[in-house]
Structures are given as C-alpha cells and as structure tokens.
Amino acid sequence: MKDTTMLRYTQYFGFLILFVSIFGFVEPLLGFIVPITLLLILVIARVRGRWSCGNFCPKGSIADIIENIKYRGKRNKMRTPSILKSYWVRIPILLVLLVTMVNQFIITEGMVEKIGMIFVIRYALTTSIVLILGTGMHSRTWCTLCPGGTLQKLLEKDKSPLKLESMKCINCKKCDKICPMNLHVSEGKPGSDCIKCEKCISSCPKNALAF
C-alpha cells in the first residue's frame, strides 16, 4: 500500500496533543493553539470536507497510533456502534460542550490565562476519551463523536466527494475493510464522514476510486 506524503507525516501531529496537554498546565496561553487549530480545520472543511480529520487532526493521529499498536498491521474487525453515528447523539454532545464552554468563559471574566487553561483542560480531557474509546472500541470511535468532526460534517455539503468508477470495481471490498471510519465505500456513497485519508484509494487494485 502506498500512502500519500501527508499521510506519512500525519502521525507526528499527535505530539501537538502532548505538548499542549503537558506544558499547557505550566503556560496556559498554549491553550489558544486549540481554537486556532479548530478554526483552520473548519476553513478547510468548506473546501475539502473532513480532509483535516484524516490528514491533519492531532487526535486522529493518536487514534491511528492506537490502531497500529493494537493490531500491528492486521485487519481491525471492530466497528463503531451505529448509534454513535446518529445526529441524535452527536448534536447533543456538540451542544453540551459549547454551552459549558461559554459558561466557563463567563466565569473567567475575560482573564486571558484562565481562558487558555479552559482549552488546555478540555484538550487533555477529550484526549483521554480518545484513548479510552480507541482502546476499548474501534480506534476512531471518537472521530465519529468529535464536535469538530460534526461541525465539519455540517459544513461540508459534499465538498470533494469520493468517486467510484463502477465499471472498474470488482467488488473485492478492500476499500470497506481498510476504511478507518467503517464506511461502505464500495457502495459508491461513503457520505460526509469520509475523512479523505485516501487509504481506500491506495488499497484498490483497479484504481476505481478517486477524489
């Protein structure tokens, strides 16, 4: 399997999490890396959909590291429960996080360092959830629930969709098996949860997939 240049370096973005989560408690201003990163991700989403989730997101990098440690190159047969992919679950999580964050901002009374610490604590907390879900369930379970991912899904509106040339497809389903988001790629409509990681493209023996 041949990965793109970005995918080869994606794993290193995970160190950003360690940097902010550890040193952020010493220097809270590092927490502002979090909203800056989120803003960049949302801007990209308007052009490329959830491309950032598969090629840039630090938490996604952590999820992939968990995957490599758990399965060591073997096929991951675990799947993210379908109910967690529902908007009935994802939207409430997004709203709860937004409302509680706004409430915390009000309590800080505009003190910059306290606001930075809010981002640091939330970053460390959600990273812990990534590790727990990724270890006990499918490695990218958090990527389904992630508020940033949900926002990107809402903003995407079919930007840069994955295309399947049905005449070339031999229905081997290698793309379905390798998809980190458990999407049905072989059906030709993986949906807006596609993270544009291109693993399905690299796995296809007939070059039937492309963006």
Secondary structure by P-SEA (a helix, b strand, c coil): ccccccccccccaaaaaaaaaacccccccccaaaaaaaaaaaaaaacccccccccccaaaaaaaaaaaaacccccccccccccccccccaaaaaaaaaaaaaaaaaaacccaaaaaaaaaaaaaaaaaaaaaaaaaccccccccccaaaaaaaaaccccbbbbbccccccccccccccccccccccccccccccccccccccccccccccc
